[in-house]
């Protein structure tokens, strides 16, 4: 599928080296009918496939992009910018392979900037207006009323990119000389909108927010991202005056050398589990603190974050599944971070009557907890955490199951074999 942005069509070995193959079975005419989407889809698929190979220890990895016949000029430009190897398949034994050279982040950024701008104009014309803000509102309303299904990849990803494109152009209108799309590895669609200022640059991720808008509805409106951008630019994070908070983040979403962070599980620092990032809580934003901007001792910052997290109110709902009692902690942007609140977890120990707890943070704003003195429910709990994680789209955090003793996270349960389907949950009355 030409728009399977988060998958590799085929993994193979060529001359003893792993390669990824991404296929596009459309005709040249079909590709040219959607030039902006075709370019953005192709660049995303190549960059994500290469990142997957690198994560498996095969960097730099070769990514082949297979087309039927000749590649139209804009698709060729996208593949050249991302350093793909172009394969032409004509079905009569005259296949050709072209090396397109090394990838260029600047070329990919420039093409993404042009493509998103053109896509925004096309999306506005599709809904029948010229005003981009009105177009975004109309497209959002249509999305909230009838969101495209995640398994309908052409409709789903087209809507995500259209929403993001309109948002990017509204950001550009507010910052005409310093705003542009750039390549980044901090989002699934590997491009963010960068606004440069005298003190540096802020990168926003409209595609992430657009995914959440499609999947979670009106609470994730792209207009909130516009407000958050202005807040971040007008009131940059100030560790001296702001409310320091911890935030659980995936390693792949961060530039760890630049921000203040620590591992969730120091004894398993290489494990694929979230890390704890520290930053300033704003009205609409969470601003990560750069190491060079923090004044004072790191431990003082960590202690301030712990105290602020302890004071953060959350809601606790008790759910039942067969004989398993599960607590769902919600009601705050920092609900998942309550995994770091030792006093809160010790309270759950007492309420569940358990020496050991199992906990999961499958999505931002959600912490799941069960008693785990006996391991009988761990497989069901792991299946539930995985299901919730996979259904969370842009809010997904981690499917891992953590073990808690005396209010502290002491380990995690590696995923080994497929878990049984989770039982239905019901709220306790």
VENSULLIN-V335877 format. One record per pair of residues at least 12 apart in sequence whose ideal C-beta (glycine too) atoms are under 8 Angstrom apart, sorted by the first residue. I is the first residue (numbers start at 1). GAP is how many residues later the second one is. Records with the same first field share a line. If there is no record, write none. Layout:
I=GAP ; GAP
This chain:
1=152 ; 153
2=21 ; 22 ; 23 ; 24 ; 36 ; 39 ; 40
3=34 ; 38 ; 150 ; 151 ; 154 ; 155
4=41 ; 149
5=36 ; 39 ; 40 ; 43 ; 148 ; 152 ; 183 ; 184
6=42 ; 182
8=12 ; 13 ; 14 ; 41 ; 44
9=12 ; 13 ; 14
10=13
14=48
17=41 ; 45
18=35 ; 38 ; 40 ; 43
19=34 ; 42 ; 43 ; 44 ; 45
20=29 ; 30 ; 32 ; 33 ; 41 ; 42 ; 43 ; 44
21=42 ; 43 ; 45 ; 66
22=20 ; 23 ; 24 ; 27 ; 41 ; 42 ; 43 ; 44 ; 62
23=42 ; 43
24=18 ; 41 ; 42 ; 43 ; 44 ; 51
25=43
26=42
27=41 ; 42
28=41 ; 42 ; 43 ; 44
31=36 ; 40 ; 41 ; 43 ; 44
32=40 ; 42
35=37 ; 39 ; 80 ; 83
36=79 ; 80 ; 82 ; 83 ; 86 ; 129
37=82 ; 121 ; 124
38=34 ; 36 ; 37 ; 40
39=35 ; 36 ; 38 ; 39 ; 72 ; 73 ; 76
40=38 ; 72 ; 75 ; 76 ; 79 ; 121 ; 149 ; 151
41=116
42=23 ; 33 ; 36 ; 37 ; 40 ; 42
43=35 ; 38 ; 39 ; 65 ; 68 ; 69 ; 147 ; 148
44=144 ; 145 ; 146 ; 147
45=20
46=17 ; 19 ; 32 ; 33 ; 36 ; 37 ; 38
47=35 ; 61 ; 136 ; 138 ; 143
48=140 ; 142
49=12 ; 14
50=13 ; 32 ; 33 ; 53
51=134 ; 139
55=197
62=23
63=19 ; 20 ; 21 ; 22
64=20 ; 21 ; 22 ; 23 ; 33
65=14 ; 19 ; 20 ; 21 ; 22
66=21 ; 23
67=19 ; 20 ; 21 ; 22
68=21 ; 22 ; 23
69=19 ; 20 ; 21
70=18
71=15 ; 17
76=24
77=34
78=30 ; 33
79=21
80=20 ; 21 ; 27
81=22 ; 23 ; 26 ; 27 ; 29 ; 30
82=21 ; 26
83=17 ; 18 ; 19 ; 20 ; 21
84=16
85=12 ; 13 ; 14 ; 15
86=12 ; 14
105=77 ; 78
108=75
109=71 ; 72 ; 73 ; 74 ; 82
112=69 ; 70 ; 71 ; 79
113=67 ; 68 ; 69
116=45 ; 48 ; 49 ; 52 ; 53 ; 65 ; 75
117=48 ; 51 ; 52 ; 55
119=42 ; 43 ; 46
120=12 ; 15 ; 42 ; 45 ; 46 ; 48 ; 49
121=48
123=12 ; 16 ; 39 ; 42 ; 43
124=42
126=36
127=12 ; 15
132=34 ; 37 ; 38 ; 41
133=37
135=31
136=27 ; 30 ; 31 ; 34 ; 86 ; 87
137=86
139=20 ; 23 ; 24 ; 27
140=23 ; 73 ; 78 ; 81 ; 82 ; 83
143=16 ; 20 ; 70 ; 71
144=69 ; 73 ; 74
147=12 ; 67 ; 68 ; 70
148=66
150=65 ; 243
156=58
159=51 ; 55
160=29 ; 47 ; 50 ; 51 ; 54
161=28 ; 46 ; 49
163=43 ; 47 ; 50 ; 51 ; 59
164=25 ; 42 ; 43 ; 45 ; 46 ; 58
165=41
166=56
167=26 ; 39 ; 42 ; 43 ; 55 ; 58 ; 59
168=13 ; 25 ; 38
170=56
171=22 ; 24 ; 33 ; 35 ; 55 ; 58
172=21
174=52 ; 56
175=20
178=17 ; 18 ; 19
179=14 ; 15 ; 16 ; 17
180=13 ; 14
181=12 ; 13
182=12 ; 21
184=19 ; 21
185=67
186=17 ; 19 ; 66 ; 67 ; 68 ; 69
187=18 ; 20 ; 21 ; 66
188=19 ; 20 ; 23
189=18
191=16
192=12 ; 13 ; 14 ; 15
193=12 ; 13
195=34 ; 38
197=36
199=37
202=27 ; 30 ; 31
204=21 ; 24 ; 25 ; 28
206=16 ; 19
208=186
209=13 ; 15 ; 16 ; 185
210=12 ; 184
211=182 ; 183
212=181 ; 182 ; 183
214=179
215=176 ; 177 ; 178 ; 179 ; 180
216=177 ; 178 ; 179
220=174
224=60
227=57
228=54 ; 56 ; 57
231=51 ; 52 ; 53 ; 54
232=50 ; 53 ; 55
235=47
236=51
237=42 ; 43 ; 45 ; 50 ; 51 ; 52 ; 56
238=42
239=41 ; 50 ; 54 ; 55 ; 56 ; 57 ; 62
240=55
242=38 ; 39 ; 40 ; 45
243=37 ; 38 ; 65
244=34 ; 35 ; 36 ; 37 ; 45 ; 57 ; 60 ; 61 ; 64
245=33 ; 34 ; 35 ; 36 ; 41 ; 60 ; 63 ; 64 ; 67 ; 89 ; 92
246=30 ; 31 ; 32 ; 59 ; 60 ; 63 ; 88 ; 91 ; 94
247=29 ; 30 ; 31 ; 32 ; 39 ; 41 ; 87 ; 90
248=16 ; 26 ; 27 ; 28 ; 29 ; 88 ; 89 ; 91 ; 92 ; 113 ; 149 ; 150
249=12 ; 25 ; 26 ; 27 ; 28
250=24 ; 25 ; 147 ; 148
251=21 ; 23 ; 24
254=21 ; 23 ; 34
256=19
258=32 ; 33
259=18 ; 19 ; 20 ; 29 ; 30 ; 31 ; 32
260=17 ; 18 ; 19 ; 28 ; 29 ; 30 ; 31 ; 34 ; 38 ; 41
261=14 ; 15 ; 16 ; 17
262=13 ; 14 ; 40
263=12 ; 13
264=12 ; 76 ; 138 ; 145
265=144 ; 146 ; 147
267=144
268=143 ; 144
271=141
272=128
273=125 ; 127 ; 129 ; 139
274=87 ; 123 ; 124 ; 126
276=64
278=23 ; 24 ; 27
281=27
286=47
289=12
306=34 ; 35
309=25 ; 28 ; 29 ; 31 ; 32
310=31 ; 33 ; 34
312=20 ; 22 ; 25 ; 26 ; 29
313=18 ; 19
314=15 ; 16 ; 17 ; 18 ; 20 ; 21 ; 24 ; 30 ; 53
315=14 ; 15 ; 16 ; 17 ; 20
316=12 ; 13
317=13 ; 110
318=109 ; 110
319=106 ; 107 ; 108 ; 109
320=105 ; 106 ; 107 ; 108
321=59 ; 63 ; 101 ; 102 ; 103 ; 104 ; 105
322=58 ; 101
323=54
324=46 ; 53 ; 56 ; 57 ; 99
325=27 ; 45 ; 46 ; 103
326=42 ; 43 ; 44 ; 55 ; 58 ; 99
327=21 ; 24 ; 25 ; 41 ; 42 ; 43
328=38 ; 39 ; 40
329=37 ; 38 ; 39 ; 40
330=35 ; 36 ; 37
332=33
333=31 ; 32
334=31
335=30 ; 31 ; 32
336=25 ; 27 ; 28 ; 29 ; 30 ; 31 ; 61
338=29
339=20 ; 22 ; 28 ; 63 ; 65 ; 70
340=69
342=64 ; 65 ; 66
343=64
344=63
345=12 ; 14 ; 24 ; 59 ; 62 ; 63
346=60 ; 61
348=21
349=55 ; 57 ; 58
352=17 ; 18 ; 19
353=18
354=17 ; 18 ; 19
355=18 ; 50
356=15 ; 16 ; 17 ; 47 ; 48 ; 49
357=12 ; 13 ; 14 ; 15 ; 46 ; 47 ; 48
358=12 ; 13 ; 14 ; 19 ; 20 ; 23 ; 43 ; 44 ; 45 ; 46 ; 55
359=42 ; 43 ; 44 ; 45 ; 50
360=21 ; 22 ; 24 ; 25 ; 28 ; 38 ; 39 ; 40 ; 41 ; 42
361=36 ; 37 ; 41
362=23 ; 24 ; 26 ; 27 ; 30 ; 34 ; 35 ; 36 ; 37
363=25 ; 26 ; 29 ; 32 ; 33 ; 34
364=28 ; 31 ; 33
365=30
366=22
368=13 ; 16 ; 17 ; 20
369=35
372=31
378=23 ; 35
379=40 ; 41
380=39 ; 40 ; 42 ; 43
381=20 ; 41
382=17 ; 19 ; 31 ; 33 ; 37
383=36 ; 37 ; 38 ; 39
384=38 ; 41
385=14 ; 15 ; 16
386=13 ; 29 ; 33
387=35
399=16
400=12 ; 13 ; 15
401=12
